[in-house]
Amino acid sequence: MREFTEQELVRREKCEKLREMGLDPFGHRYERKDFAQDIKDKYELVEHDAFENMDDTATVAGRIMFIRKMGKASFFTIKDKTGSIQIYISINDIGEDNYNLFKSADIGDIVGVYGKVMKTKTGEVTIKCLEYTHLVKALKPLPEKFHGLTDIEERYRRRYVDLIMNDDSKKVAFLRPKIIRAIQNYMDNQGFTEVETPMLTTLLTGASARPFATHHNAQDLDMYLRIALELPLKRLLVGGMEAVYEIGRVFRNEGMDTRHNPEFTELEAYLAYSDLDGMMDLTEGLFQNIAEKVFGKMTYQFGGYEIDLTGPWKRVSMTDAIKEKTGIDFKAVDMDVEKAIKLADEHHIEVQEHEKTLGHIINLFFEKYVEETLIQPTFLYGHPIEISPLTKKNPDDPRFVDRFELFISGKEFANAYTELNDPVDQLERFEAQLAERDLGNDEANDIDMDFVEALEYGMPPAGGIGYGIDRLMMLFLEQESIRDVLLFPTMKEKSK
């Protein structure tokens, strides 16, 4: 049986008294006409004395956040989605019964107020209450005013309370959809069409990741939650849509930290007749458009650095970046797997059995010596073929592919390809992935024969890119944890 605190018991008693008075403790529709911040903005510059000759009224609704009772007149503050506004309430204006109703209110209750707009002698825009309406009785007290939810885990677990108490959290919650709209507007203006593709799939393709498994009862079919958006979107290029994108959730059965959540949002885009350079131009334009249209600035504090999005952004190959840090030239003609393994051993880099290829070892050197040094926006291109199974080979050196990753503050923000459209080559890459799985790589791709068949009908040369939307949000909202830009991050089970 639930046990209630003393405060909760008192609030439940008040709830029953409201019923005895013929009032629904949990309210009905209320015709709100105004919002707190709009009222304060409108009257901010109006002098105190000028209100004597005005008869402007407002109808607001919100949660009581502060009460100062003073006998026959009181002040309280209500908070709506735009902010807070002060209310002056007097027994002389609303009558004894309604004033007693107000006096029974608690912080956290939701009420409606109709009244005359005024300004106090201290200059605060205030509503003089002429009609007071009880709407919802809060049965649980809010956290202490000045501290709110100080337990970080509880902030994420009870996001609804965090949004009530923490204006910064609410600001992030409202800015995220504005950024999404800016992305959509930019992509639409570039000639792309937004589409939706299936979340349930029978194959693991499009990324290297462990999946979440599920089961379709009607068909008695084992399925997965998608780990990427790529292959369905590229099928649409085959079908002639030519420029498509999707913003959607993907699911990867991996650990949680400040940069990773098992379910997260991706933007993937594919453009026929484009290539790697086209994706770089698209990306730089997208980030700068968000910066300009949503925030009006080009510099952001992220990862302990001031990040400047002003272009042009740096472009460097993976092997050149490694050579700059270590002096090792992995593109040398005589470089082979044996030499690479020896170099890894000399540099104390552990190589797993399935990583004993030149490409994987190059990537391990990059992760150790280069990745965290890429602070300002940098396009890192020229990845080894072994770690890029869906990417077109570089025509000048088939050991590498036409791919780039965008790094900011040492973190990956985007992954782009000149897309592989050769069905024979694609099938060979899929088969190589299966061979890696046999060697212990449980994140290797399945063979998608339907996709190979789609390529056999002919897919135009294309550029493609995927963006981690949550990490993008972290940059623009200047947050250091992915959980601060998700309304409901995945949480560990609360201890019983």
Residue pairs with C-beta under 8 A, 6 or more apart in sequence:
4 12
5 141
7 141
8 139
8 140
8 141
11 106
11 137
11 138
11 139
11 140
11 141
12 139
14 104
14 106
14 137
15 25
15 137
15 139
17 104
18 24
18 25
18 104
18 134
18 137
19 25
21 101
23 101
23 134
25 134
25 136
25 137
26 136
26 137
27 110
27 134
27 135
27 136
28 135
30 61
30 112
30 133
30 135
31 59
32 59
32 60
32 61
32 112
33 58
33 59
33 60
34 58
34 59
34 60
35 60
35 80
35 81
35 82
36 60
36 62
36 78
36 79
36 80
36 82
36 83
36 84
36 85
37 82
37 83
38 82
39 58
39 60
39 85
39 117
39 125
39 127
40 83
40 85
40 125
43 56
43 117
43 119
43 125
44 125
46 54
46 119
47 119
48 119
48 120
48 121
48 123
51 117
51 118
51 119
54 117
55 116
56 116
56 117
57 114
57 115
57 116
57 117
57 130
58 114
58 115
58 117
58 127
59 112
59 113
59 114
60 78
60 80
60 85
60 112
60 113
60 127
61 78
61 80
61 110
61 111
61 112
61 113
61 135
62 78
62 79
62 80
62 84
62 85
62 110
62 111
63 78
63 79
63 80
63 108
63 109
63 110
63 138
63 164
64 76
64 77
64 78
64 105
64 106
64 107
64 108
64 109
64 110
64 111
65 77
65 78
65 79
65 84
65 107
65 142
65 145
66 76
66 77
66 107
66 145
67 74
67 75
67 76
67 77
67 105
67 107
68 74
68 75
68 76
69 103
72 90
72 91
72 92
72 99
73 88
73 89
73 90
73 91
73 92
74 88
74 89
74 90
74 102
74 103
75 86
75 87
75 88
75 89
75 126
76 86
76 87
76 89
76 102
76 105
77 84
77 85
77 86
77 87
78 84
78 85
78 87
78 111
78 113
79 164
81 170
81 174
83 167
85 125
85 126
85 127
86 120
86 124
86 125
86 126
86 127
87 113
87 115
87 126
87 127
87 129
88 115
88 118
88 120
88 126
88 127
88 128
88 129
89 99
89 102
89 129
89 132
90 99
90 128
90 129
91 99
93 115
93 128
93 129
93 130
94 102
94 129
94 130
94 131
94 132
98 132
99 132
101 132
101 134
102 132
105 111
105 134
106 137
106 138
106 141
107 138
107 141
107 142
108 138
108 140
108 141
108 142
109 134
109 135
109 136
109 137
109 138
110 135
110 136
110 138
111 132
111 133
111 134
111 135
112 131
112 132
112 133
112 135
113 127
113 129
113 131
113 132
113 133
114 129
114 130
114 131
114 133
115 127
115 128
115 129
115 130
115 131
116 127
116 128
116 130
117 125
117 126
117 127
117 128
118 125
118 126
118 127
118 128
119 125
119 126
120 126
142 161
142 164
142 165
143 149
143 161
143 165
148 155
148 161
148 162
148 165
148 166
149 155
149 158
149 161
149 162
149 165
149 166
153 491
154 161
155 161
155 162
155 166
155 169
156 162
156 483
156 488
156 489
156 491
157 491
157 494
159 169
159 487
159 488
162 169
163 169
163 170
163 173
169 484
172 473
172 477
172 479
172 484
172 485
173 487
175 294
175 476
175 477
176 473
176 477
176 485
178 294
179 290
179 294
179 472
179 473
179 476
180 247
180 469
182 289
182 290
182 293
182 294
183 247
183 267
183 286
183 290
183 469
184 194
184 247
185 293
186 285
186 286
186 289
186 290
187 194
187 245
187 269
187 286
188 194
190 243
190 282
190 285
191 243
192 243
192 244
192 245
192 269
192 271
193 241
193 243
193 244
193 245
194 244
194 245
194 246
194 247
195 233
195 236
195 241
195 244
195 245
195 246
196 246
196 248
197 226
197 229
197 232
197 233
197 246
197 248
198 226
198 232
199 225
199 226
199 248
199 249
199 251
200 214
200 216
200 223
200 224
200 225
200 226
201 223
201 224
201 225
201 226
202 221
202 222
202 223
202 224
203 224
203 446
203 447
203 448
204 211
204 224
204 227
204 445
204 446
205 227
205 228
205 230
205 231
205 445
205 446
205 448
205 451
206 226
206 227
206 228
206 229
206 230
206 231
206 390
206 445
207 227
207 228
207 230
207 250
207 252
207 445
208 387
208 441
208 443
208 444
208 445
209 227
209 228
209 252
209 253
209 254
209 443
210 252
210 253
210 254
210 442
210 443
211 224
211 225
211 227
211 251
211 252
211 253
212 224
212 225
212 251
212 252
212 253
212 262
213 222
213 223
213 224
214 222
214 223
214 224
214 225
215 221
215 222
215 223
216 222
216 223
225 250
225 251
226 250
226 251
227 250
227 251
227 252
228 250
228 266
228 268
228 466
229 246
229 248
229 250
229 266
229 268
229 466
230 268
230 390
230 464
230 466
231 448
231 451
233 244
233 245
233 246
233 268
233 269
233 270
233 464
234 270
234 419
234 451
234 454
234 459
234 462
234 464
235 451
235 454
236 244
236 270
237 244
237 270
237 272
237 419
237 459
237 460
237 462
238 454
238 455
238 457
238 458
238 459
242 271
242 272
242 273
242 460
243 269
243 270
243 271
243 272
244 269
244 270
245 267
245 268
245 269
245 270
246 266
246 267
246 268
247 265
247 266
247 267
247 469
248 265
248 266
249 263
249 264
249 265
249 266
250 263
250 264
250 265
250 266
251 262
251 263
252 262
252 264
253 262
254 260
254 262
256 262
256 489
256 490
256 492
258 480
258 481
258 482
258 483
259 411
259 471
259 482
260 482
261 470
261 482
261 483
261 486
261 489
261 490
262 490
263 490
264 468
264 469
264 470
264 482
265 468
265 469
265 470
266 466
266 467
266 468
266 469
267 466
267 467
267 469
268 464
268 465
268 466
268 467
269 282
269 464
269 465
269 466
270 419
270 462
270 463
270 464
271 278
271 279
271 282
271 462
271 463
271 464
272 460
272 461
272 462
273 460
273 461
273 462
274 282
274 461
274 462
274 463
275 402
275 418
275 461
275 462
275 463
276 381
276 402
276 403
276 404
276 416
276 417
276 418
276 463
278 463
279 404
279 416
279 417
279 463
279 464
279 465
280 313
280 315
280 379
280 404
280 416
282 463
282 465
283 379
283 406
283 414
283 416
283 465
283 467
284 311
284 312
284 313
284 377
286 467
287 309
287 377
287 472
288 298
288 309
288 310
288 311
290 472
290 476
291 297
291 298
291 300
291 309
291 476
292 298
294 476
295 476
298 308
298 309
298 310
299 306
299 307
299 308
299 309
300 306
300 307
300 309
300 475
300 476
300 478
301 307
301 478
302 408
302 409
302 474
302 475
302 478
302 480
303 375
303 408
303 409
303 410
303 411
303 480
304 409
305 375
305 409
307 375
307 376
307 377
307 408
307 409
307 475
308 376
308 377
309 377
313 376
313 377
313 378
313 379
314 376
314 377
314 378
314 379
315 378
315 379
315 381
315 404
316 378
316 379
316 380
316 381
317 380
317 381
317 382
318 362
318 363
318 366
318 370
318 380
318 381
318 382
318 383
318 384
319 329
319 330
319 331
319 362
319 382
319 400
320 382
321 366
321 370
321 374
321 380
322 328
322 330
322 362
322 365
322 366
322 369
322 370
323 329
323 330
325 369
325 370
325 373
326 347
326 365
326 369
328 343
328 365
329 335
330 340
330 358
330 362
330 365
331 397
331 400
335 358
336 358
337 356
337 357
337 358
337 361
340 358
340 361
340 362
341 351
341 356
341 361
343 361
343 365
344 350
344 351
344 361
344 364
344 365
345 351
347 365
347 368
349 361
349 364
349 365
349 368
351 360
351 361
351 364
352 440
353 439
353 440
354 360
354 436
354 439
354 440
354 441
355 361
355 364
357 384
357 386
358 384
358 386
358 399
359 383
359 384
359 385
359 386
359 387
359 399
360 384
360 386
360 387
362 384
363 383
363 384
363 387
366 380
370 380
371 407
371 410
372 410
373 410
374 380
374 407
374 408
374 410
375 408
375 409
375 410
376 408
377 406
377 407
377 408
378 406
378 407
378 408
379 404
379 405
379 406
380 404
380 405
380 406
380 407
381 402
381 403
381 404
382 394
382 400
382 401
382 403
383 391
383 400
383 401
383 403
383 404
383 405
384 399
384 400
384 401
385 391
385 393
385 398
385 399
385 400
385 401
386 432
388 401
388 403
388 417
389 429
389 430
389 432
389 433
389 445
390 417
390 419
390 420
390 426
390 429
391 401
391 402
391 403
391 417
391 418
391 419
391 420
392 401
392 402
392 417
392 418
392 419
392 420
392 421
392 422
393 400
393 401
393 402
393 420
393 425
394 400
394 401
394 402
401 417
401 418
402 417
402 418
403 415
403 416
403 417
403 418
404 415
404 416
405 412
405 414
405 415
405 416
406 412
406 413
406 414
406 415
406 416
407 413
408 475
409 475
411 471
412 468
412 471
413 467
413 468
413 471
413 472
413 475
414 465
414 466
414 467
414 468
415 465
415 466
416 463
416 464
416 465
416 466
417 463
417 464
417 465
418 461
418 462
418 463
419 459
419 461
419 462
419 463
419 464
420 426
420 429
421 455
421 458
421 459
421 460
421 461
421 462
422 455
423 452
423 453
423 455
423 456
426 451
426 452
426 455
427 447
427 452
430 445
430 446
430 447
430 448
430 452
431 447
433 444
433 445
433 446
433 447
434 444
434 446
434 447
436 444
437 444
470 482
470 485
470 486
471 482
473 479
473 485
474 480
474 481
474 482
474 484
474 485
477 484
477 485
479 485
482 489
483 489
